[in-house]
Amino acid sequence: GQEREVLTWATFGDASRDLTKKIVDDGFVPEVVIAIARGGLIPAGAISYAMGVKAAGTLNVEFYSDIEETLPDPVVLEPLLDTDAIVGKKLLVVDDVADSGRTLALVIDLLKAHTADVRSAVIYTKPRTIVQPDYSWRETDKWINFPWSTLPVIT
Ligand code: 5GP
C-alpha cells in the first residue's frame, strides 16, 4: 500500500498539547469550542480541556466515505448544532485534518453567519487545502492513520 502518516495515541496526546500552546501563545481565548464530528471530536475534547474552556459543541459533517473516497460534497448531518447558543461568540472550530479543506470551508461559512470571530485548529494540514487553518500542528501530504479510526469496528 501507500505510505502513511501514523499518529499514535501517545503522540496525539503531545500533539494536542502543542497545538493548544500555539493557540494560547497567540492570545486567542475562544468562548466555545466546536468539534467537527466525528474526526474532530477527540481533538476538540483534548484542546478544550487543555485550554480550560468548558463550553463545547459539535457540528456533524460527512465527506469521506472511505480512504481517499469522498461524497460529491461535504454534508451536514444530524444532530444539528444549536446556532442560537453561538451568536456573537468567539469560536474555535476543531477538526482532525484539513485535507481538501472543503469540510472546514463549509463549517466556517456556516458559523460566520452567526458570529464574527471564527478560528480553526487542526492536527494536520495537507498542502492542497482550500482554507488555511489558523492553527495546525503538522503538515503532511500522506494519508493519515488516526488512532481512533484505524482499528476495525467492534461487533
Ligand atoms: P476535507 O474536507 O478537508 O477533504 O476532509 C474532511 C475529512 O475527511 C477530515 O476531517 C477527515 O475526517 C477525513 N480525512 C481527510 N483526509 C484524511 C486522512 O488523511 N486520513 C483520515 N483518516 N481521514 C482523512
Backbone and ligand atoms as CSV (ligand in chain L), in Angstrom:
chain,resi,resn,atom,element,x,y,z
A,1,GLY,N,N,0.819,-1.220,0.000
A,1,GLY,CA,C,0.000,0.000,0.000
A,1,GLY,C,C,0.845,1.258,0.000
A,2,GLN,N,N,0.151,2.388,0.024
A,2,GLN,CA,C,0.833,3.685,0.030
A,2,GLN,C,C,1.426,3.983,1.395
A,3,GLU,N,N,2.360,4.901,1.400
A,3,GLU,CA,C,2.969,5.329,2.646
A,3,GLU,C,C,1.946,6.116,3.469
A,4,ARG,N,N,1.960,5.884,4.776
A,4,ARG,CA,C,1.003,6.541,5.673
A,4,ARG,C,C,1.722,7.376,6.709
A,5,GLU,N,N,0.989,8.351,7.192
A,5,GLU,CA,C,1.418,9.089,8.385
A,5,GLU,C,C,0.649,8.448,9.531
A,6,VAL,N,N,1.351,7.838,10.477
A,6,VAL,CA,C,0.675,7.148,11.575
A,6,VAL,C,C,0.758,7.989,12.846
A,7,LEU,N,N,-0.406,8.357,13.360
A,7,LEU,CA,C,-0.465,9.100,14.626
A,7,LEU,C,C,-0.867,8.109,15.719
A,8,THR,N,N,-0.028,7.942,16.718
A,8,THR,CA,C,-0.358,7.035,17.830
A,8,THR,C,C,-1.123,7.818,18.898
A,9,TRP,N,N,-1.739,7.107,19.840
A,9,TRP,CA,C,-2.435,7.773,20.956
A,9,TRP,C,C,-1.462,8.636,21.751
A,10,ALA,N,N,-0.252,8.100,21.982
A,10,ALA,CA,C,0.729,8.851,22.781
A,10,ALA,C,C,1.131,10.138,22.065
A,11,THR,N,N,1.406,10.039,20.771
A,11,THR,CA,C,1.804,11.232,20.019
A,11,THR,C,C,0.638,12.205,19.904
A,12,PHE,N,N,-0.582,11.687,19.772
A,12,PHE,CA,C,-1.759,12.563,19.754
A,12,PHE,C,C,-1.835,13.384,21.042
A,13,GLY,N,N,-1.530,12.749,22.163
A,13,GLY,CA,C,-1.544,13.462,23.449
A,13,GLY,C,C,-0.608,14.655,23.426
A,14,ASP,N,N,0.610,14.443,22.928
A,14,ASP,CA,C,1.579,15.545,22.830
A,14,ASP,C,C,1.136,16.571,21.789
A,15,ALA,N,N,0.613,16.096,20.665
A,15,ALA,CA,C,0.186,16.981,19.569
A,15,ALA,C,C,-0.913,17.935,20.040
A,16,SER,N,N,-1.869,17.415,20.800
A,16,SER,CA,C,-2.979,18.267,21.232
A,16,SER,C,C,-2.502,19.319,22.240
A,17,ARG,N,N,-1.519,18.970,23.070
A,17,ARG,CA,C,-0.933,19.963,23.994
A,17,ARG,C,C,-0.152,21.022,23.219
A,18,ASP,N,N,0.671,20.584,22.243
A,18,ASP,CA,C,1.464,21.518,21.415
A,18,ASP,C,C,0.564,22.470,20.633
A,19,LEU,N,N,-0.496,21.908,20.072
A,19,LEU,CA,C,-1.426,22.709,19.275
A,19,LEU,C,C,-2.126,23.738,20.167
A,20,THR,N,N,-2.525,23.314,21.363
A,20,THR,CA,C,-3.162,24.237,22.306
A,20,THR,C,C,-2.202,25.366,22.698
A,21,LYS,N,N,-0.928,25.029,22.879
A,21,LYS,CA,C,0.086,26.037,23.230
A,21,LYS,C,C,0.161,27.107,22.143
A,22,LYS,N,N,0.070,26.702,20.886
A,22,LYS,CA,C,0.107,27.670,19.777
A,22,LYS,C,C,-1.064,28.643,19.878
A,23,ILE,N,N,-2.244,28.117,20.202
A,23,ILE,CA,C,-3.457,28.945,20.280
A,23,ILE,C,C,-3.346,29.922,21.453
A,24,VAL,N,N,-2.919,29.398,22.609
A,24,VAL,CA,C,-2.779,30.221,23.817
A,24,VAL,C,C,-1.714,31.294,23.613
A,25,ASP,N,N,-0.571,30.902,23.039
A,25,ASP,CA,C,0.520,31.864,22.793
A,25,ASP,C,C,0.078,32.979,21.849
A,26,ASP,N,N,-0.886,32.670,20.991
A,26,ASP,CA,C,-1.407,33.661,20.051
A,26,ASP,C,C,-2.404,34.611,20.731
A,27,GLY,N,N,-2.761,34.290,21.969
A,27,GLY,CA,C,-3.675,35.142,22.720
A,27,GLY,C,C,-5.144,34.924,22.411
A,28,PHE,N,N,-5.450,33.841,21.697
A,28,PHE,CA,C,-6.854,33.593,21.359
A,28,PHE,C,C,-7.529,32.766,22.449
A,29,VAL,N,N,-8.618,33.318,22.998
A,29,VAL,CA,C,-9.387,32.604,24.014
A,29,VAL,C,C,-10.812,32.405,23.499
A,30,PRO,N,N,-11.123,31.221,22.968
A,30,PRO,CA,C,-12.472,31.003,22.448
A,30,PRO,C,C,-13.490,30.904,23.586
A,31,GLU,N,N,-14.721,31.320,23.297
A,31,GLU,CA,C,-15.801,31.147,24.278
A,31,GLU,C,C,-16.452,29.782,24.124
A,32,VAL,N,N,-16.423,29.269,22.887
A,32,VAL,CA,C,-16.972,27.937,22.621
A,32,VAL,C,C,-16.035,27.185,21.675
A,33,VAL,N,N,-15.786,25.928,21.999
A,33,VAL,CA,C,-15.014,25.049,21.115
A,33,VAL,C,C,-16.012,24.167,20.365
A,34,ILE,N,N,-15.916,24.177,19.042
A,34,ILE,CA,C,-16.836,23.374,18.221
A,34,ILE,C,C,-16.055,22.254,17.528
A,35,ALA,N,N,-16.441,21.029,17.802
A,35,ALA,CA,C,-15.820,19.875,17.153
A,35,ALA,C,C,-16.543,19.564,15.855
A,36,ILE,N,N,-15.793,19.311,14.802
A,36,ILE,CA,C,-16.416,18.793,13.585
A,36,ILE,C,C,-16.404,17.270,13.721
A,37,ALA,N,N,-17.605,16.725,13.929
A,37,ALA,CA,C,-17.733,15.281,14.157
A,37,ALA,C,C,-17.684,14.536,12.810
A,38,ARG,N,N,-17.146,13.317,12.834
A,38,ARG,CA,C,-16.636,12.737,14.046
A,38,ARG,C,C,-15.129,12.937,14.232
A,39,GLY,N,N,-14.403,13.214,13.151
A,39,GLY,CA,C,-12.938,13.276,13.232
A,39,GLY,C,C,-12.392,14.297,14.214
A,40,GLY,N,N,-13.154,15.387,14.431
A,40,GLY,CA,C,-12.665,16.441,15.312
A,40,GLY,C,C,-13.093,16.282,16.759
A,41,LEU,N,N,-13.897,15.251,17.074
A,41,LEU,CA,C,-14.421,15.096,18.436
A,41,LEU,C,C,-13.323,14.929,19.471
A,42,ILE,N,N,-12.410,14.015,19.203
A,42,ILE,CA,C,-11.371,13.708,20.181
A,42,ILE,C,C,-10.351,14.855,20.258
A,43,PRO,N,N,-9.895,15.397,19.112
A,43,PRO,CA,C,-9.028,16.578,19.192
A,43,PRO,C,C,-9.697,17.751,19.926
A,44,ALA,N,N,-10.966,18.009,19.664
A,44,ALA,CA,C,-11.655,19.139,20.309
A,44,ALA,C,C,-11.781,18.925,21.808
A,45,GLY,N,N,-12.027,17.696,22.229
A,45,GLY,CA,C,-12.106,17.384,23.654
A,45,GLY,C,C,-10.770,17.641,24.329
A,46,ALA,N,N,-9.709,17.176,23.696
A,46,ALA,CA,C,-8.361,17.357,24.260
A,46,ALA,C,C,-8.013,18.839,24.348
A,47,ILE,N,N,-8.319,19.596,23.306
A,47,ILE,CA,C,-7.993,21.029,23.282
A,47,ILE,C,C,-8.840,21.798,24.303
A,48,SER,N,N,-10.127,21.462,24.399
A,48,SER,CA,C,-10.977,22.202,25.337
A,48,SER,C,C,-10.522,21.971,26.780
A,49,TYR,N,N,-10.100,20.767,27.121
A,49,TYR,CA,C,-9.539,20.523,28.463
A,49,TYR,C,C,-8.222,21.259,28.638
A,50,ALA,N,N,-7.353,21.184,27.607
A,50,ALA,CA,C,-6.028,21.821,27.711
A,50,ALA,C,C,-6.151,23.340,27.852
A,51,MET,N,N,-7.218,23.922,27.291
A,51,MET,CA,C,-7.424,25.370,27.372
A,51,MET,C,C,-8.251,25.773,28.577
A,52,GLY,N,N,-8.923,24.812,29.187
A,52,GLY,CA,C,-9.827,25.121,30.281
A,52,GLY,C,C,-11.116,25.776,29.816
A,53,VAL,N,N,-11.526,25.499,28.601
A,53,VAL,CA,C,-12.791,26.026,28.061
A,53,VAL,C,C,-13.862,24.937,28.174
A,54,LYS,N,N,-14.891,25.210,28.982
A,54,LYS,CA,C,-15.889,24.178,29.255
A,54,LYS,C,C,-16.982,24.090,28.198
A,55,ALA,N,N,-17.251,25.216,27.529
A,55,ALA,CA,C,-18.338,25.220,26.549
A,55,ALA,C,C,-17.879,24.538,25.264
A,56,ALA,N,N,-18.473,23.410,24.974
A,56,ALA,CA,C,-18.083,22.660,23.787
A,56,ALA,C,C,-19.325,22.166,23.056
A,57,GLY,N,N,-19.260,22.212,21.742
A,57,GLY,CA,C,-20.379,21.731,20.932
A,57,GLY,C,C,-19.859,20.965,19.736
A,58,THR,N,N,-20.780,20.404,18.974
A,58,THR,CA,C,-20.353,19.647,17.797
A,58,THR,C,C,-21.200,19.993,16.579
A,59,LEU,N,N,-20.570,19.873,15.440
A,59,LEU,CA,C,-21.266,20.002,14.172
A,59,LEU,C,C,-20.880,18.746,13.400
A,60,ASN,N,N,-21.882,18.012,12.957
A,60,ASN,CA,C,-21.621,16.714,12.345
A,60,ASN,C,C,-21.602,16.833,10.822
A,61,VAL,N,N,-20.447,16.566,10.222
A,61,VAL,CA,C,-20.293,16.678,8.766
A,61,VAL,C,C,-19.682,15.407,8.213
A,62,GLU,N,N,-20.203,14.924,7.103
A,62,GLU,CA,C,-19.632,13.747,6.449
A,62,GLU,C,C,-19.150,14.095,5.048
A,63,PHE,N,N,-17.935,13.622,4.729
A,63,PHE,CA,C,-17.388,13.862,3.395
A,63,PHE,C,C,-16.722,12.604,2.839
A,64,TYR,N,N,-15.806,12.030,3.641
A,64,TYR,CA,C,-15.129,10.807,3.196
A,64,TYR,C,C,-15.967,9.591,3.537
A,65,SER,N,N,-16.230,8.758,2.533
A,65,SER,CA,C,-16.955,7.525,2.801
A,65,SER,C,C,-15.968,6.391,3.043
A,66,ASP,N,N,-14.739,6.540,2.552
A,66,ASP,CA,C,-13.695,5.528,2.727
A,66,ASP,C,C,-12.357,6.212,2.467
A,67,ILE,N,N,-11.268,5.438,2.570
A,67,ILE,CA,C,-9.946,6.002,2.319
A,67,ILE,C,C,-9.903,6.600,0.914
A,68,GLU,N,N,-9.603,7.881,0.862
A,68,GLU,CA,C,-9.487,8.599,-0.403
A,68,GLU,C,C,-10.742,8.497,-1.283
A,69,GLU,N,N,-11.904,8.199,-0.672
A,69,GLU,CA,C,-13.149,8.150,-1.430
A,69,GLU,C,C,-14.141,9.123,-0.825
A,70,THR,N,N,-14.489,10.150,-1.566
A,70,THR,CA,C,-15.360,11.169,-0.989
A,70,THR,C,C,-16.748,11.133,-1.606
A,71,LEU,N,N,-17.681,11.742,-0.865
A,71,LEU,CA,C,-19.008,12.028,-1.411
A,71,LEU,C,C,-18.818,13.218,-2.354
A,72,PRO,N,N,-19.810,13.548,-3.204
A,72,PRO,CA,C,-19.653,14.698,-4.111
A,72,PRO,C,C,-19.369,16.007,-3.353
A,73,ASP,N,N,-20.028,16.200,-2.224
A,73,ASP,CA,C,-19.848,17.403,-1.404
A,73,ASP,C,C,-19.924,17.026,0.069
A,74,PRO,N,N,-19.256,17.819,0.925
A,74,PRO,CA,C,-19.462,17.583,2.356
A,74,PRO,C,C,-20.898,17.934,2.730
A,75,VAL,N,N,-21.506,17.131,3.595
A,75,VAL,CA,C,-22.896,17.390,4.002
A,75,VAL,C,C,-23.021,17.428,5.519
A,76,VAL,N,N,-23.858,18.343,6.005
A,76,VAL,CA,C,-24.128,18.444,7.437
A,76,VAL,C,C,-25.155,17.380,7.803
A,77,LEU,N,N,-24.825,16.609,8.830
A,77,LEU,CA,C,-25.716,15.546,9.291
A,77,LEU,C,C,-26.322,15.918,10.641
A,78,GLU,N,N,-27.383,15.233,11.022
A,78,GLU,CA,C,-27.985,15.415,12.348
A,78,GLU,C,C,-27.132,14.692,13.390
A,79,PRO,N,N,-27.149,15.068,14.641
A,79,PRO,CA,C,-27.916,16.179,15.199
A,79,PRO,C,C,-27.282,17.528,14.868
A,80,LEU,N,N,-28.131,18.535,14.650
A,80,LEU,CA,C,-27.653,19.856,14.260
A,80,LEU,C,C,-27.216,20.676,15.462
A,81,LEU,N,N,-26.280,21.574,15.215
A,81,LEU,CA,C,-25.784,22.485,16.255
A,81,LEU,C,C,-26.867,23.515,16.571
A,82,ASP,N,N,-27.024,23.846,17.854
A,82,ASP,CA,C,-27.954,24.904,18.248
A,82,ASP,C,C,-27.262,26.247,17.994
A,83,THR,N,N,-27.600,26.878,16.865
A,83,THR,CA,C,-26.877,28.088,16.465
A,83,THR,C,C,-27.237,29.300,17.332
A,84,ASP,N,N,-28.385,29.263,18.040
A,84,ASP,CA,C,-28.741,30.356,18.960
A,84,ASP,C,C,-27.683,30.503,20.053
A,85,ALA,N,N,-27.087,29.411,20.425
A,85,ALA,CA,C,-26.120,29.401,21.534
A,85,ALA,C,C,-24.754,29.975,21.151
A,86,ILE,N,N,-24.519,30.216,19.871
A,86,ILE,CA,C,-23.184,30.690,19.452
A,86,ILE,C,C,-23.196,32.109,18.873
A,87,VAL,N,N,-24.367,32.736,18.880
A,87,VAL,CA,C,-24.469,34.080,18.301
A,87,VAL,C,C,-23.520,35.057,19.007
A,88,GLY,N,N,-22.676,35.716,18.232
A,88,GLY,CA,C,-21.763,36.733,18.752
A,88,GLY,C,C,-20.578,36.199,19.558
A,89,LYS,N,N,-20.434,34.870,19.628
A,89,LYS,CA,C,-19.371,34.286,20.451
A,89,LYS,C,C,-18.081,34.076,19.654
A,90,LYS,N,N,-16.955,34.065,20.373
A,90,LYS,CA,C,-15.666,33.720,19.756
A,90,LYS,C,C,-15.571,32.200,19.691
A,91,LEU,N,N,-15.403,31.686,18.485
A,91,LEU,CA,C,-15.442,30.225,18.309
A,91,LEU,C,C,-14.108,29.662,17.851
A,92,LEU,N,N,-13.797,28.488,18.354
A,92,LEU,CA,C,-12.683,27.702,17.827
A,92,LEU,C,C,-13.254,26.413,17.260
A,93,VAL,N,N,-13.120,26.252,15.938
A,93,VAL,CA,C,-13.583,25.042,15.252
A,93,VAL,C,C,-12.410,24.072,15.168
A,94,VAL,N,N,-12.640,22.833,15.560
A,94,VAL,CA,C,-11.542,21.854,15.589
A,94,VAL,C,C,-11.856,20.649,14.718
A,95,ASP,N,N,-10.893,20.283,13.883
A,95,ASP,CA,C,-11.022,19.042,13.104
A,95,ASP,C,C,-9.703,18.276,13.165
A,96,ASP,N,N,-9.738,17.029,12.721
A,96,ASP,CA,C,-8.525,16.207,12.707
A,96,ASP,C,C,-7.551,16.685,11.636
A,97,VAL,N,N,-8.067,16.960,10.413
A,97,VAL,CA,C,-7.199,17.335,9.295
A,97,VAL,C,C,-7.943,18.230,8.307
A,98,ALA,N,N,-7.228,19.212,7.781
A,98,ALA,CA,C,-7.725,19.948,6.612
A,98,ALA,C,C,-7.053,19.306,5.406
A,99,ASP,N,N,-7.807,18.512,4.665
A,99,ASP,CA,C,-7.242,17.785,3.514
A,99,ASP,C,C,-7.557,18.597,2.256
A,100,SER,N,N,-8.735,18.397,1.658
A,100,SER,CA,C,-9.157,19.319,0.595
A,100,SER,C,C,-9.501,20.675,1.228
A,101,GLY,N,N,-9.854,20.642,2.501
A,101,GLY,CA,C,-10.265,21.855,3.205
A,101,GLY,C,C,-11.742,22.176,2.991
A,102,ARG,N,N,-12.441,21.335,2.240
A,102,ARG,CA,C,-13.846,21.650,1.912
A,102,ARG,C,C,-14.759,21.534,3.123
A,103,THR,N,N,-14.463,20.588,4.005
A,103,THR,CA,C,-15.269,20.455,5.226
A,103,THR,C,C,-15.117,21.707,6.089
A,104,LEU,N,N,-13.867,22.111,6.306
A,104,LEU,CA,C,-13.594,23.295,7.113
A,104,LEU,C,C,-14.216,24.546,6.483
A,105,ALA,N,N,-14.116,24.662,5.174
A,105,ALA,CA,C,-14.683,25.820,4.466
A,105,ALA,C,C,-16.197,25.882,4.678
A,106,LEU,N,N,-16.861,24.740,4.559
A,106,LEU,CA,C,-18.319,24.676,4.747
A,106,LEU,C,C,-18.698,25.092,6.169
A,107,VAL,N,N,-17.987,24.543,7.139
A,107,VAL,CA,C,-18.304,24.808,8.543
A,107,VAL,C,C,-18.030,26.275,8.899
A,108,ILE,N,N,-16.912,26.816,8.436
A,108,ILE,CA,C,-16.583,28.215,8.733
A,108,ILE,C,C,-17.642,29.142,8.126
A,109,ASP,N,N,-18.047,28.879,6.897
A,109,ASP,CA,C,-19.101,29.669,6.242
A,109,ASP,C,C,-20.390,29.647,7.058
A,110,LEU,N,N,-20.753,28.450,7.474
A,110,LEU,CA,C,-21.985,28.255,8.235
A,110,LEU,C,C,-21.945,29.018,9.562
A,111,LEU,N,N,-20.816,28.939,10.262
A,111,LEU,CA,C,-20.706,29.588,11.571
A,111,LEU,C,C,-20.567,31.098,11.452
A,112,LYS,N,N,-19.916,31.569,10.374
A,112,LYS,CA,C,-19.708,33.011,10.176
A,112,LYS,C,C,-21.032,33.741,9.969
A,113,ALA,N,N,-22.078,33.014,9.643
A,113,ALA,CA,C,-23.403,33.611,9.515
A,113,ALA,C,C,-23.967,34.001,10.884
A,114,HIS,N,N,-23.359,33.468,11.964
A,114,HIS,CA,C,-23.881,33.711,13.312
A,114,HIS,C,C,-22.951,34.526,14.202
A,115,THR,N,N,-21.677,34.582,13.843
A,115,THR,CA,C,-20.705,35.274,14.691
A,115,THR,C,C,-19.464,35.658,13.882
A,116,ALA,N,N,-18.751,36.711,14.327
A,116,ALA,CA,C,-17.648,37.243,13.517
A,116,ALA,C,C,-16.326,36.498,13.694
A,117,ASP,N,N,-15.984,36.172,14.973
A,117,ASP,CA,C,-14.657,35.600,15.224
A,117,ASP,C,C,-14.694,34.074,15.262
A,118,VAL,N,N,-14.409,33.481,14.108
A,118,VAL,CA,C,-14.369,32.025,13.990
A,118,VAL,C,C,-12.965,31.636,13.563
A,119,ARG,N,N,-12.254,30.920,14.429
A,119,ARG,CA,C,-10.923,30.440,14.044
A,119,ARG,C,C,-10.913,28.925,14.042
A,120,SER,N,N,-9.897,28.371,13.377
A,120,SER,CA,C,-9.871,26.922,13.208
A,120,SER,C,C,-8.544,26.325,13.640
A,121,ALA,N,N,-8.616,25.110,14.187
A,121,ALA,CA,C,-7.423,24.373,14.591
A,121,ALA,C,C,-7.546,22.932,14.116
A,122,VAL,N,N,-6.469,22.416,13.568
A,122,VAL,CA,C,-6.428,21.023,13.103
A,122,VAL,C,C,-5.100,20.396,13.531
A,123,ILE,N,N,-5.105,19.080,13.634
A,123,ILE,CA,C,-3.844,18.384,13.926
A,123,ILE,C,C,-2.951,18.465,12.678
A,124,TYR,N,N,-3.525,18.091,11.526
A,124,TYR,CA,C,-2.748,18.086,10.286
A,124,TYR,C,C,-3.359,18.993,9.223
A,125,THR,N,N,-2.469,19.570,8.407
A,125,THR,CA,C,-2.880,20.305,7.209
A,125,THR,C,C,-2.207,19.648,6.012
A,126,LYS,N,N,-2.962,19.453,4.946
A,126,LYS,CA,C,-2.378,18.953,3.698
A,126,LYS,C,C,-2.137,20.152,2.781
A,127,PRO,N,N,-1.119,20.048,1.929
A,127,PRO,CA,C,-0.743,21.222,1.123
A,127,PRO,C,C,-1.845,21.719,0.187
A,128,ARG,N,N,-2.756,20.835,-0.222
A,128,ARG,CA,C,-3.776,21.237,-1.203
A,128,ARG,C,C,-4.998,21.937,-0.595
A,129,THR,N,N,-5.054,22.097,0.699
A,129,THR,CA,C,-6.268,22.645,1.334
A,129,THR,C,C,-6.692,24.002,0.748
A,130,ILE,N,N,-7.992,24.200,0.586
A,130,ILE,CA,C,-8.508,25.468,0.049
A,130,ILE,C,C,-8.651,26.536,1.133
A,131,VAL,N,N,-8.653,26.105,2.408
A,131,VAL,CA,C,-8.628,27.080,3.517
A,131,VAL,C,C,-7.444,26.770,4.408
A,132,GLN,N,N,-6.687,27.792,4.752
A,132,GLN,CA,C,-5.554,27.625,5.653
A,132,GLN,C,C,-6.070,27.714,7.083
A,133,PRO,N,N,-5.974,26.625,7.866
A,133,PRO,CA,C,-6.429,26.714,9.253
A,133,PRO,C,C,-5.587,27.742,10.025
A,134,ASP,N,N,-6.182,28.386,11.027
A,134,ASP,CA,C,-5.441,29.372,11.826
A,134,ASP,C,C,-4.347,28.702,12.645
A,135,TYR,N,N,-4.632,27.493,13.128
A,135,TYR,CA,C,-3.658,26.769,13.942
A,135,TYR,C,C,-3.576,25.323,13.470
A,136,SER,N,N,-2.341,24.862,13.300
A,136,SER,CA,C,-2.141,23.495,12.830
A,136,SER,C,C,-0.887,22.923,13.468
A,137,TRP,N,N,-0.923,21.632,13.796
A,137,TRP,CA,C,0.250,21.007,14.435
A,137,TRP,C,C,1.305,20.667,13.391
A,138,ARG,N,N,0.917,19.930,12.347
A,138,ARG,CA,C,1.880,19.496,11.327
A,138,ARG,C,C,1.276,19.490,9.938
A,139,GLU,N,N,2.162,19.496,8.956
A,139,GLU,CA,C,1.739,19.376,7.564
A,139,GLU,C,C,2.193,18.019,7.000
A,140,THR,N,N,1.346,17.392,6.181
A,140,THR,CA,C,1.715,16.152,5.506
A,140,THR,C,C,0.922,16.037,4.216
A,141,ASP,N,N,1.458,15.307,3.241
A,141,ASP,CA,C,0.664,15.016,2.034
A,141,ASP,C,C,0.275,13.548,1.990
A,142,LYS,N,N,0.578,12.810,3.074
A,142,LYS,CA,C,0.246,11.375,3.123
A,142,LYS,C,C,-1.161,11.167,3.679
A,143,TRP,N,N,-1.713,9.962,3.458
A,143,TRP,CA,C,-2.944,9.575,4.151
A,143,TRP,C,C,-2.580,9.325,5.601
A,144,ILE,N,N,-3.381,9.875,6.512
A,144,ILE,CA,C,-3.082,9.775,7.943
A,144,ILE,C,C,-3.912,8.670,8.579
A,145,ASN,N,N,-3.261,7.839,9.389
A,145,ASN,CA,C,-3.978,6.887,10.237
A,145,ASN,C,C,-4.113,7.506,11.616
A,146,PHE,N,N,-5.353,7.851,11.986
A,146,PHE,CA,C,-5.601,8.378,13.328
A,146,PHE,C,C,-5.865,7.212,14.285
A,147,PRO,N,N,-5.472,7.355,15.553
A,147,PRO,CA,C,-5.616,6.209,16.466
A,147,PRO,C,C,-7.070,5.781,16.682
A,148,TRP,N,N,-8.021,6.729,16.562
A,148,TRP,CA,C,-9.424,6.412,16.829
A,148,TRP,C,C,-10.138,5.773,15.646
A,149,SER,N,N,-9.550,5.822,14.446
A,149,SER,CA,C,-10.299,5.279,13.293
A,149,SER,C,C,-9.524,4.226,12.511
A,150,THR,N,N,-8.446,3.717,13.084
A,150,THR,CA,C,-7.616,2.759,12.360
A,150,THR,C,C,-8.056,1.310,12.599
A,151,LEU,N,N,-8.431,0.988,13.826
A,151,LEU,CA,C,-8.826,-0.391,14.135
A,151,LEU,C,C,-10.245,-0.668,13.640
A,152,PRO,N,N,-10.553,-1.949,13.350
A,152,PRO,CA,C,-11.908,-2.249,12.863
A,152,PRO,C,C,-12.986,-1.989,13.912
A,153,VAL,N,N,-14.184,-1.780,13.423
A,153,VAL,CA,C,-15.345,-1.594,14.297
A,153,VAL,C,C,-15.568,-2.886,15.093
A,154,ILE,N,N,-15.867,-2.752,16.368
A,154,ILE,CA,C,-16.110,-3.913,17.241
A,154,ILE,C,C,-17.547,-4.388,17.040
A,155,THR,N,N,-17.682,-5.656,16.750
A,155,THR,CA,C,-19.045,-6.204,16.532
A,155,THR,C,C,-19.363,-7.271,17.566
L,1,5GP,P1,P,-11.507,17.573,3.783
L,1,5GP,O1,O,-12.875,18.118,3.671
L,1,5GP,O2,O,-10.513,18.589,4.310
L,1,5GP,O3,O,-11.035,16.988,2.485
L,1,5GP,O4,O,-11.507,16.381,4.814
L,1,5GP,C1,C,-12.667,16.016,5.509
L,1,5GP,C2,C,-12.499,14.891,6.474
L,1,5GP,O5,O,-12.052,13.727,5.789
L,1,5GP,C3,C,-11.468,15.075,7.577
L,1,5GP,O6,O,-11.983,15.801,8.666
L,1,5GP,C4,C,-11.185,13.633,7.946
L,1,5GP,O7,O,-12.157,13.118,8.840
L,1,5GP,C5,C,-11.265,12.919,6.614
L,1,5GP,N1,N,-9.899,12.803,6.069
L,1,5GP,C6,C,-9.311,13.587,5.148
L,1,5GP,N2,N,-8.030,13.220,4.945
L,1,5GP,C7,C,-7.795,12.172,5.785
L,1,5GP,C8,C,-6.636,11.358,6.063
L,1,5GP,O8,O,-5.538,11.508,5.525
L,1,5GP,N3,N,-6.819,10.349,6.980
L,1,5GP,C9,C,-8.011,10.134,7.619
L,1,5GP,N4,N,-8.075,9.123,8.496
L,1,5GP,N5,N,-9.119,10.892,7.387
L,1,5GP,C10,C,-8.999,11.902,6.488
